[in-house]
Amino acid sequence: MRLFRRCTGIFILSLLAISVFTPVFLLSFRLKHLNSYASRDFVEDLSILKHRIDAQANSAVEQEEVEGLKGPHLVVYRDGDHSSLVSSDENDRLDKAENVKLLQNNGTTYGGEEKNQRNLSEQNVSSSREKEKSRSKGVQHSRSIQSHSLRPLDEKVKEMKDKVIRAKAYLSFAPPGSNSHFVKEIKLRIKELERAMGDVTKDFRLSRRAIQKMKAMDTTLLKASRIYPDGSAMVNTLRAMTYSAEEQLRSQRDQTSFLIQLAARTTPKGLHCLSMRLTTEYFALQPEERELPNKYKLQDPHLYHFAVFSDNVLACSVVVNSTVSTARELEKIVFHIVTDSLNLPAMSMWFLMNPPGKATIQIQSIDNFEWLSTKYNEDQQKKKGLDPRYASALNHLRFYLPDIFPFLNKIVFLDHDVVVKKDLTRLLHINIKGKVNGAVETCVEGEAPFRRMDMFINFTDPSVAKRFDANTCTWAFGMNIFDLQEWRKRNLTARYHKYLELGSKRPLLKAGSLPIGWMTFYKHTQALDRTWHLVGLGYDSGVTRAEIEQAAVVHYDGVMKPWLDIGIQKYKSYWKKHVSYEHPYMQQCNLHE
């Protein structure tokens, strides 16, 4: 009996031991398995990495608080969200409204108390049904949106770039020189995604391979977020820093654009000094000494006539000097310069002191055209634009060429910001096939047009949409050959007044005479060879030297004029070549190369 009790007690104690030590053994085995798995992926202990990441995250957050970084108003991206970003505008507005509402309720999108999290989850559940309904409609509507949407979304591209930045941030957490499986994987994902993206900036240009690589990157980033749970604070800080940098860059661009426009409207001190000295000398002359020679040539239709409308003395001198230097029959060239009454004395005095050789020159004031006040209302035009360059009557005087020169049949119009590099007398012998205007088109074959009519003309107006084609290849003002006889027959000046008056009643045109010129000479323009006229030297630094050498006329259109400090430096030599810097007045007014 005693032996039986002893055996029973031993059996009970054994069962108790098994029930107690078996869970302990299984737990220790599981922990050992996990430690061995983690040791294959990382060289350094996770606890050490955690302290290092905590320090980095805390320092980054402190830096953000000190510098006053401003985070984005909405969450940039959410992990694990791979839904299509191509949706209808209605869905986008709904999502934005819901995000703003959540921001107002919870205060922030980067964290919060448990109460805020519960409120957020409850609101997400309540709005999930509405989202599903709107998205199901968006899927049906997406095809129509893609068919007539002109501005493609680029959120996918931004999301890919954001994931690459996050991957590189996680990669920096690894110990230097680490060659673990995770480090190799994340490096591979970064390289694959960057190669798949390339230089793409729009969503519709992304390949299917790029989308697949982004999904693979999502898996790796999810793994990284589990390994480095405190890395999310660093990611949020990086996002806030990126947003702040973008805001500063946008502000700097706006400020730069404003200063460039201001500099373009300002007359340099040296040019103002030159005009004042020339004006003083002009009024010191006797009336008979102010007359320019060869007046009998001014109305001869058999000569080569050039028209320049400008209030810039130095710019006009460059146009005349460059044209004269390339002309073969200099005695047949006649220049007609029209300026305002304020600059008439200075302009006349300059060409009295610097005659263009055997060529003939005429200086007129726009104020002498009494008929102009009845045909062009300058005050009405000034209301349409703040820039005086566009509102100036000199800018619109080109539409009255048949009235200014009633005895001429053909004339070459030149802007004051051009340089002539080849003989232009051949231009007057070109057959423009019964058209009124001969000009160089601003389109490149095989590429999108640089300027289309709908860029400066409001084609939402029915009267415009019926008369013009928005995809018409436009042409450039600045070097044009006009057949004045055909102009008079078709009465294009009356058409110009019609569109000018229509634009004053409705917002049809942007500031400037170029859009109204396209409308006036619509289907009355003959395209010239592209080598006659090269544009872009006043705004495009990518014009090649070969293009400049082939061109007969180079045009500094844009705000970066060659006589301004903001002009593109590498193009100024073509303009300075024809400036008389040795003139005493140029030296006295500190106008040097």
C-alpha positions as CSV (number, residue, x, y, z in Angstrom):
1,M,0.0,0.0,0.0
2,R,2.8,2.4,0.8
3,L,4.5,1.5,-2.4
4,F,1.3,2.2,-4.4
5,R,1.0,5.6,-2.8
6,R,4.6,6.4,-3.6
7,C,4.2,5.4,-7.2
8,T,1.0,7.5,-7.5
9,G,2.8,10.6,-6.1
10,I,5.7,10.1,-8.5
11,F,3.3,9.8,-11.4
12,I,1.4,13.0,-10.4
13,L,4.7,14.9,-10.0
14,S,5.8,13.8,-13.4
15,L,2.6,15.0,-15.0
16,L,3.0,18.4,-13.2
17,A,6.6,18.7,-14.4
18,I,5.6,17.9,-18.0
19,S,2.8,20.5,-18.0
20,V,5.1,23.1,-16.6
21,F,8.4,22.6,-18.5
22,T,6.9,21.7,-21.9
23,P,5.6,25.3,-22.7
24,V,8.9,26.7,-21.4
25,F,10.9,24.4,-23.7
26,L,8.7,25.2,-26.7
27,L,9.0,29.0,-26.1
28,S,12.7,28.8,-25.8
29,F,13.0,26.8,-29.0
30,R,10.8,29.4,-30.8
31,L,12.9,32.2,-29.5
32,K,16.0,30.5,-30.6
33,H,14.6,29.9,-34.1
34,L,13.7,33.6,-34.4
35,N,17.1,34.7,-33.2
36,S,18.8,32.5,-35.8
37,Y,16.5,33.9,-38.6
38,A,17.3,37.5,-37.6
39,S,21.0,36.7,-37.4
40,R,21.0,35.8,-41.1
41,D,19.6,39.1,-42.1
42,F,21.5,41.5,-39.9
43,V,25.0,41.8,-38.6
44,E,24.3,44.2,-35.7
45,D,21.9,43.5,-32.8
46,L,18.5,45.0,-33.2
47,S,18.5,46.6,-29.8
48,I,21.6,48.7,-30.7
49,L,19.9,49.7,-34.0
50,K,16.8,50.7,-32.1
51,H,18.8,53.0,-29.8
52,R,20.5,54.5,-32.8
53,I,17.3,55.1,-34.7
54,D,15.6,56.6,-31.6
55,A,18.5,59.1,-31.4
56,Q,18.2,60.0,-35.1
57,A,14.5,60.3,-35.0
58,N,14.5,62.5,-31.8
59,S,17.2,64.7,-33.3
60,A,15.3,65.1,-36.5
61,V,12.0,65.9,-34.8
62,E,13.8,68.4,-32.6
63,Q,15.4,70.0,-35.6
64,E,11.9,70.2,-37.3
65,E,10.5,71.9,-34.2
66,V,13.4,74.4,-34.0
67,E,13.4,75.3,-37.7
68,G,9.7,75.5,-37.9
69,L,9.2,73.1,-40.7
70,K,5.8,73.1,-42.2
71,G,4.3,69.8,-43.1
72,P,2.1,69.2,-46.1
73,H,-1.6,69.9,-45.6
74,L,-2.6,66.3,-46.6
75,V,-0.9,62.9,-46.3
76,V,1.4,62.6,-49.3
77,Y,1.2,58.8,-49.6
78,R,-0.1,55.9,-47.5
79,D,1.7,52.6,-47.2
80,G,0.0,49.7,-48.9
81,D,-2.3,51.9,-51.0
82,H,-1.9,50.7,-54.6
83,S,-5.2,51.8,-56.0
84,S,-5.3,53.5,-59.3
85,L,-4.6,57.2,-59.3
86,V,-6.5,57.8,-62.5
87,S,-10.0,58.7,-61.4
88,S,-12.7,61.3,-62.1
89,D,-12.4,64.8,-60.9
90,E,-15.5,64.2,-58.7
91,N,-13.7,61.4,-56.8
92,D,-10.7,63.6,-56.3
93,R,-12.8,66.4,-54.9
94,L,-14.6,63.9,-52.6
95,D,-11.3,62.5,-51.3
96,K,-9.9,65.9,-50.7
97,A,-13.0,67.1,-48.8
98,E,-12.9,64.0,-46.6
99,N,-9.2,64.5,-45.9
100,V,-9.7,68.1,-44.9
101,K,-12.6,67.0,-42.7
102,L,-10.4,64.5,-41.0
103,L,-7.7,67.0,-40.5
104,Q,-10.1,69.4,-38.8
105,N,-11.4,66.7,-36.5
106,N,-8.1,65.1,-35.6
107,G,-5.7,68.0,-35.8
108,T,-2.9,66.1,-37.6
109,T,-2.3,63.1,-40.0
110,Y,0.9,62.0,-38.4
111,G,-0.3,60.5,-35.2
112,G,-2.5,61.3,-32.1
113,E,-4.1,59.9,-29.0
114,E,-6.0,56.7,-28.9
115,K,-9.3,58.7,-28.9
116,N,-8.4,60.4,-32.1
117,Q,-7.5,57.1,-33.7
118,R,-10.8,55.6,-32.7
119,N,-12.6,58.6,-34.2
120,L,-10.6,58.3,-37.4
121,S,-11.4,54.6,-37.7
122,E,-15.1,55.2,-37.1
123,Q,-15.2,57.9,-39.7
124,N,-13.4,55.7,-42.2
125,V,-15.9,52.9,-41.7
126,S,-18.8,55.3,-42.0
127,S,-17.4,56.8,-45.2
128,S,-16.2,53.6,-46.8
129,R,-19.6,52.8,-48.4
130,E,-19.8,56.2,-50.0
131,K,-16.2,55.9,-51.3
132,E,-16.9,52.5,-52.8
133,K,-20.0,53.9,-54.6
134,S,-18.1,56.9,-55.9
135,R,-15.1,54.8,-57.0
136,S,-17.4,52.4,-58.8
137,K,-18.8,55.3,-60.7
138,G,-15.2,56.6,-61.3
139,V,-14.2,53.3,-62.9
140,Q,-17.0,53.6,-65.3
141,H,-16.2,57.2,-66.0
142,S,-12.4,56.9,-66.2
143,R,-12.4,56.0,-69.9
144,S,-14.2,59.2,-70.8
145,I,-11.9,61.2,-68.6
146,Q,-8.8,59.7,-70.3
147,S,-10.3,60.5,-73.7
148,H,-10.8,64.2,-73.3
149,S,-8.5,65.1,-70.4
150,L,-5.6,67.3,-71.6
151,R,-3.6,67.4,-68.4
152,P,-2.4,64.0,-67.3
153,L,-2.0,63.2,-63.7
154,D,1.6,62.6,-62.4
155,E,0.8,61.4,-58.9
156,K,2.2,57.9,-59.7
157,V,5.6,59.4,-60.7
158,K,5.7,61.4,-57.5
159,E,4.8,58.3,-55.5
160,M,7.6,56.4,-57.1
161,K,10.1,59.1,-56.3
162,D,8.9,59.2,-52.8
163,K,9.3,55.5,-52.4
164,V,12.9,55.7,-53.7
165,I,13.6,58.4,-51.1
166,R,12.1,56.3,-48.3
167,A,14.1,53.3,-49.4
168,K,17.4,55.2,-49.3
169,A,16.5,56.5,-45.9
170,Y,15.9,53.0,-44.6
171,L,19.2,52.0,-46.3
172,S,21.1,54.6,-44.3
173,F,19.9,52.9,-41.1
174,A,22.0,49.8,-41.8
175,P,25.6,49.6,-40.5
176,P,28.3,50.9,-42.8
177,G,29.7,48.1,-45.0
178,S,26.8,45.8,-44.2
179,N,26.2,43.2,-46.8
180,S,23.1,41.5,-45.3
181,H,20.2,40.0,-47.3
182,F,18.0,43.1,-46.5
183,V,20.6,45.6,-47.6
184,K,21.1,43.7,-50.9
185,E,17.3,43.5,-51.4
186,I,16.6,47.2,-50.8
187,K,19.6,48.3,-53.1
188,L,18.2,46.0,-55.8
189,R,14.7,47.5,-55.5
190,I,16.1,51.1,-55.7
191,K,18.1,50.3,-58.8
192,E,15.2,48.5,-60.5
193,L,12.7,51.3,-59.8
194,E,15.0,54.1,-60.9
195,R,15.7,52.2,-64.1
196,A,12.0,51.6,-64.7
197,M,11.2,55.3,-64.1
198,G,14.0,56.8,-66.2
199,D,13.2,60.4,-67.1
200,V,9.5,59.9,-67.2
201,T,7.5,62.8,-65.7
202,K,3.9,61.9,-66.6
203,D,1.8,58.9,-65.5
204,F,0.7,58.0,-69.0
205,R,4.3,57.4,-70.0
206,L,5.0,54.9,-67.3
207,S,5.4,51.3,-68.5
208,R,3.8,48.2,-66.9
209,R,7.3,47.2,-65.8
210,A,7.5,50.3,-63.7
211,I,4.2,49.6,-61.9
212,Q,5.4,46.1,-61.2
213,K,8.7,47.3,-59.7
214,M,6.8,49.8,-57.6
215,K,4.7,46.9,-56.1
216,A,7.9,45.0,-55.4
217,M,9.3,48.1,-53.7
218,D,6.1,48.3,-51.5
219,T,6.8,44.8,-50.2
220,T,10.4,45.7,-49.3
221,L,9.3,49.0,-47.6
222,L,6.7,47.1,-45.6
223,K,9.4,44.7,-44.4
224,A,11.6,47.7,-43.6
225,S,8.9,49.4,-41.6
226,R,8.5,46.3,-39.4
227,I,12.3,46.0,-38.9
228,Y,12.6,49.7,-38.1
229,P,9.3,50.7,-36.5
230,D,10.7,54.1,-35.4
231,G,11.7,55.0,-38.9
232,S,8.3,56.4,-39.7
233,A,9.2,59.5,-37.7
234,M,12.2,60.0,-39.9
235,V,10.1,59.5,-43.0
236,N,7.6,62.1,-41.9
237,T,10.4,64.6,-41.1
238,L,11.9,64.0,-44.6
239,R,8.5,64.7,-46.2
240,A,8.1,67.9,-44.2
241,M,11.6,69.0,-45.2
242,T,10.8,68.3,-48.9
243,Y,7.5,70.2,-48.7
244,S,9.2,73.2,-47.1
245,A,12.0,73.2,-49.7
246,E,9.4,73.0,-52.5
247,E,7.5,76.0,-51.1
248,Q,10.8,78.0,-50.8
249,L,11.7,77.1,-54.4
250,R,8.3,78.1,-55.7
251,S,8.6,81.4,-53.8
252,Q,12.0,82.1,-55.3
253,R,10.8,81.3,-58.8
254,D,8.0,83.8,-58.5
255,Q,10.3,86.4,-57.1
256,T,12.8,85.8,-59.9
257,S,10.1,86.1,-62.6
258,F,8.9,89.3,-61.1
259,L,12.4,90.9,-61.0
260,I,13.1,89.8,-64.6
261,Q,9.8,91.4,-65.8
262,L,10.7,94.5,-63.9
263,A,14.2,94.7,-65.4
264,A,12.7,94.2,-68.9
265,R,10.4,97.2,-68.5
266,T,13.1,99.5,-67.1
267,T,15.3,101.7,-69.3
268,P,19.0,101.3,-68.4
269,K,20.7,104.5,-67.1
270,G,23.2,104.5,-70.0
271,L,20.5,104.5,-72.7
272,H,18.6,107.3,-70.9
273,C,21.8,109.3,-70.8
274,L,22.5,108.8,-74.5
275,S,19.0,110.0,-75.4
276,M,19.3,113.1,-73.3
277,R,22.7,114.1,-74.8
278,L,21.4,113.5,-78.3
279,T,18.3,115.5,-77.7
280,T,20.3,118.4,-76.4
281,E,22.5,118.4,-79.5
282,Y,19.5,118.2,-81.8
283,F,17.9,121.3,-80.4
284,A,21.2,123.2,-80.7
285,L,21.1,122.7,-84.5
286,Q,19.5,125.1,-86.9
287,P,16.2,124.0,-88.6
288,E,17.8,123.4,-91.9
289,E,20.5,121.3,-90.3
290,R,18.0,118.8,-88.9
291,E,16.9,117.6,-92.3
292,L,18.0,114.1,-93.5
293,P,19.1,113.7,-97.1
294,N,17.6,111.8,-100.1
295,K,14.0,112.6,-99.4
296,Y,13.1,111.9,-103.1
297,K,13.7,108.2,-102.5
298,L,11.2,107.8,-99.7
299,Q,8.2,107.1,-102.0
300,D,9.9,105.2,-104.8
301,P,8.2,101.8,-105.0
302,H,11.1,100.3,-107.0
303,L,13.6,100.5,-104.1
304,Y,14.0,98.2,-101.1
305,H,12.0,99.6,-98.1
306,F,12.4,98.6,-94.5
307,A,10.2,99.7,-91.6
308,V,11.2,99.8,-87.9
309,F,8.9,101.1,-85.1
310,S,10.8,101.8,-81.9
311,D,11.7,104.3,-79.1
312,N,15.1,102.8,-78.5
313,V,17.9,104.7,-80.2
314,L,20.6,102.1,-79.7
315,A,18.4,99.2,-80.8
316,C,17.5,101.0,-84.1
317,S,21.1,101.8,-84.8
318,V,22.0,98.0,-84.6
319,V,19.1,97.1,-87.0
320,V,20.3,99.7,-89.5
321,N,24.0,98.9,-89.1
322,S,23.5,95.2,-89.4
323,T,21.3,95.6,-92.5
324,V,23.7,97.9,-94.2
325,S,26.7,95.7,-93.5
326,T,25.1,92.8,-95.4
327,A,23.4,94.6,-98.3
328,R,24.7,94.4,-101.8
329,E,22.9,97.3,-103.3
330,L,23.2,99.8,-100.5
331,E,22.0,102.8,-102.6
332,K,18.6,101.2,-103.1
333,I,17.9,100.6,-99.4
334,V,15.5,103.0,-97.6
335,F,14.8,102.8,-93.8
336,H,11.6,104.2,-92.4
337,I,11.8,104.6,-88.6
338,V,8.8,105.6,-86.6
339,T,9.1,106.6,-83.0
340,D,7.3,108.8,-80.5
341,S,7.6,112.6,-80.1
342,L,9.8,112.2,-77.0
343,N,12.5,110.2,-78.7
344,L,12.2,111.8,-82.2
345,P,15.0,114.4,-81.5
346,A,17.4,111.8,-80.2
347,M,16.7,109.4,-83.0
348,S,17.1,112.0,-85.6
349,M,20.3,113.4,-84.1
350,W,21.9,109.9,-83.9
351,F,21.5,109.2,-87.7
352,L,22.5,112.8,-88.5
353,M,25.8,112.1,-86.7
354,N,26.0,108.4,-88.0
355,P,24.5,108.3,-91.5
356,P,24.0,104.7,-92.9
357,G,26.4,105.2,-95.9
358,K,24.6,105.4,-99.2
359,A,21.3,104.1,-97.7
360,T,18.4,106.5,-97.1
361,I,16.8,106.9,-93.8
362,Q,13.5,108.6,-92.6
363,I,12.5,109.4,-89.0
364,Q,8.8,110.1,-88.3
365,S,6.8,110.7,-85.1
366,I,3.7,108.6,-84.4
367,D,2.1,111.8,-83.2
368,N,2.1,113.2,-86.7
369,F,-0.4,110.6,-87.8
370,E,-3.6,112.5,-87.1
371,W,-5.7,109.7,-88.5
372,L,-4.4,107.2,-86.0
373,S,-6.3,108.6,-83.1
374,T,-9.6,107.8,-84.9
375,K,-8.6,104.3,-85.7
376,Y,-6.8,103.2,-82.6
377,N,-7.9,104.0,-79.1
378,E,-4.8,103.8,-77.0
379,D,-6.6,104.4,-73.7
380,Q,-8.9,101.4,-74.4
381,Q,-5.8,99.2,-75.1
382,K,-4.1,100.3,-71.8
383,K,-7.0,98.8,-69.8
384,K,-6.2,95.4,-71.1
385,G,-2.7,94.9,-69.9
386,L,-0.4,96.3,-67.2
387,D,2.7,96.0,-69.3
388,P,3.3,99.3,-71.2
389,R,5.2,97.4,-73.9
390,Y,2.0,95.6,-75.0
391,A,-0.2,98.7,-74.6
392,S,2.1,101.0,-76.6
393,A,0.7,102.3,-79.9
394,L,4.1,101.6,-81.5
395,N,3.5,97.9,-80.9
396,H,0.2,98.0,-82.8
397,L,1.4,100.5,-85.5
398,R,2.4,97.5,-87.7
399,F,-1.3,97.0,-88.6
400,Y,-1.4,100.4,-90.3
401,L,1.5,99.9,-92.8
402,P,-0.7,100.6,-95.9
403,D,-1.8,103.9,-94.3
404,I,1.6,105.0,-93.3
405,F,3.2,104.2,-96.7
406,P,0.4,104.8,-99.2
407,F,2.8,104.9,-102.2
408,L,4.7,101.6,-101.6
409,N,3.8,98.2,-102.8
410,K,6.0,96.0,-100.7
411,I,7.9,96.5,-97.4
412,V,10.0,94.5,-95.0
413,F,9.0,94.9,-91.4
414,L,11.8,94.5,-88.7
415,D,11.5,94.5,-84.9
416,H,14.1,96.7,-83.1
417,D,15.5,93.6,-81.3
418,V,16.8,91.8,-84.4
419,V,20.2,91.5,-86.0
420,V,20.5,91.1,-89.8
421,K,23.2,88.6,-90.8
422,K,22.5,88.1,-94.5
423,D,21.3,90.3,-97.4
424,L,17.6,90.9,-97.1
425,T,17.0,92.5,-100.5
426,R,16.4,89.0,-101.9
427,L,13.4,88.8,-99.6
428,L,11.6,91.4,-101.6
429,H,11.8,89.1,-104.7
430,I,10.3,86.1,-103.1
431,N,6.9,85.0,-104.5
432,I,4.5,84.8,-101.6
433,K,1.8,83.4,-103.9
434,G,-0.8,86.2,-103.6
435,K,-0.7,86.3,-99.8
436,V,-0.4,89.4,-97.7
437,N,2.2,88.3,-95.2
438,G,5.4,86.3,-95.6
439,A,6.7,84.9,-92.3
440,V,8.5,82.0,-90.7
441,E,6.3,79.5,-88.9
442,T,7.0,78.6,-85.3
443,C,6.4,74.9,-85.6
444,V,8.9,72.0,-85.8
445,E,8.0,69.0,-87.9
446,G,7.4,65.9,-85.9
447,E,7.1,67.8,-82.6
448,A,4.4,69.7,-80.8
449,P,4.1,73.3,-82.0
450,F,6.0,75.8,-80.0
451,R,3.1,78.3,-80.2
452,R,-0.4,77.4,-81.1
453,M,-3.3,79.8,-81.5
454,D,-5.1,78.4,-78.4
455,M,-2.2,79.4,-76.2
456,F,-3.0,83.1,-76.5
457,I,-6.6,83.1,-77.8
458,N,-9.7,82.0,-75.9
459,F,-11.2,79.2,-78.1
460,T,-14.0,78.7,-75.6
461,D,-15.7,81.6,-77.2
462,P,-18.0,80.3,-80.0
463,S,-17.2,83.2,-82.4
464,V,-13.5,82.3,-82.2
465,A,-14.0,78.5,-82.4
466,K,-16.0,78.9,-85.6
467,R,-13.5,81.0,-87.5
468,F,-10.2,79.6,-86.5
469,D,-8.5,76.3,-86.1
470,A,-6.8,75.9,-82.7
471,N,-4.1,73.6,-84.1
472,T,-3.0,76.1,-86.8
473,C,0.7,76.5,-87.0
474,T,1.5,80.0,-86.0
475,W,4.2,82.4,-87.3
476,A,6.6,84.9,-85.9
477,F,6.5,88.7,-86.0
478,G,9.8,90.5,-86.2
479,M,10.9,89.8,-89.8
480,N,8.0,89.9,-92.2
481,I,7.5,90.8,-95.9
482,F,4.2,92.5,-96.5
483,D,2.4,92.9,-99.9
484,L,0.7,96.3,-99.3
485,Q,-1.3,96.1,-102.5
486,E,-3.0,92.8,-101.4
487,W,-3.4,94.2,-97.9
488,R,-5.4,97.1,-99.3
489,K,-7.5,94.9,-101.5
490,R,-8.6,92.6,-98.6
491,N,-8.9,95.5,-96.2
492,L,-7.1,93.6,-93.4
493,T,-6.8,96.8,-91.3
494,A,-10.6,96.8,-90.9
495,R,-10.4,93.2,-89.8
496,Y,-7.8,94.1,-87.2
497,H,-10.1,96.8,-85.8
498,K,-13.0,94.3,-85.7
499,Y,-10.9,91.8,-83.6
500,L,-9.5,94.6,-81.4
501,E,-13.0,95.8,-80.6
502,L,-14.2,92.3,-80.0
503,G,-11.4,91.6,-77.6
504,S,-12.2,94.8,-75.6
505,K,-15.7,93.5,-75.0
506,R,-14.8,89.8,-74.2
507,P,-11.6,88.2,-72.8
508,L,-10.5,86.7,-76.1
509,L,-6.8,87.7,-76.2
510,K,-3.9,87.9,-73.9
511,A,-1.8,91.1,-73.9
512,G,0.3,91.8,-76.9
513,S,-0.1,92.2,-80.7
514,L,1.0,88.7,-81.6
515,P,-2.4,86.9,-81.1
516,I,-4.4,89.6,-82.9
517,G,-1.8,89.4,-85.7
518,W,-2.5,85.7,-86.1
519,M,-6.2,86.4,-86.3
520,T,-5.8,89.3,-88.7
521,F,-3.6,87.4,-91.2
522,Y,-5.3,84.1,-90.8
523,K,-5.1,82.3,-94.2
524,H,-3.3,85.3,-95.6
525,T,0.2,84.2,-94.6
526,Q,2.8,82.4,-96.8
527,A,5.4,80.3,-94.9
528,L,9.0,81.3,-95.6
529,D,12.1,79.1,-95.3
530,R,13.1,78.7,-91.6
531,T,16.6,80.1,-92.3
532,W,15.2,83.5,-92.9
533,H,14.2,84.2,-89.3
534,L,15.5,82.5,-86.1
535,V,13.6,83.3,-82.8
536,G,14.4,82.6,-79.2
537,L,17.6,84.5,-78.4
538,G,15.8,86.5,-75.8
539,Y,14.6,83.6,-73.7
540,D,16.0,80.2,-74.9
541,S,19.6,79.5,-74.0
542,G,19.5,76.3,-76.0
543,V,19.8,77.8,-79.5
544,T,22.8,76.3,-81.2
545,R,25.6,78.2,-82.9
546,A,24.9,76.3,-86.2
547,E,21.3,77.6,-86.2
548,I,22.5,81.1,-85.7
549,E,25.1,80.9,-88.5
550,Q,22.4,79.7,-91.0
551,A,19.9,82.3,-90.1
552,A,19.5,85.5,-92.1
553,V,17.9,87.3,-89.1
554,V,18.3,86.5,-85.4
555,H,15.6,87.7,-83.1
556,Y,16.1,88.5,-79.4
557,D,12.3,88.0,-78.7
558,G,11.5,87.7,-75.0
559,V,12.4,89.8,-72.0
560,M,16.2,89.1,-72.1
561,K,17.2,91.8,-74.5
562,P,20.8,92.1,-75.5
563,W,21.1,95.7,-74.2
564,L,20.0,94.7,-70.7
565,D,22.1,93.1,-68.0
566,I,19.7,90.1,-67.9
567,G,20.4,89.3,-71.6
568,I,21.8,85.9,-72.4
569,Q,25.5,86.4,-72.4
570,K,26.5,84.0,-75.1
571,Y,24.2,85.7,-77.7
572,K,25.3,89.3,-77.0
573,S,28.3,89.2,-79.3
574,Y,26.1,89.1,-82.4
575,W,24.4,92.3,-81.2
576,K,27.5,94.1,-79.8
577,K,29.2,93.6,-83.1
578,H,27.1,96.4,-84.6
579,V,27.2,98.9,-81.7
580,S,29.4,102.0,-82.1
581,Y,31.0,101.8,-78.7
582,E,33.8,104.2,-79.8
583,H,31.3,107.1,-80.2
584,P,32.0,109.9,-77.7
585,Y,28.5,109.9,-76.3
586,M,28.6,106.2,-75.7
587,Q,31.8,106.7,-73.7
588,Q,30.4,109.6,-71.7
589,C,27.3,107.6,-70.9
590,N,29.4,104.6,-69.7
591,L,28.1,102.3,-72.4
592,H,30.9,99.8,-73.0
593,E,31.2,96.2,-74.2
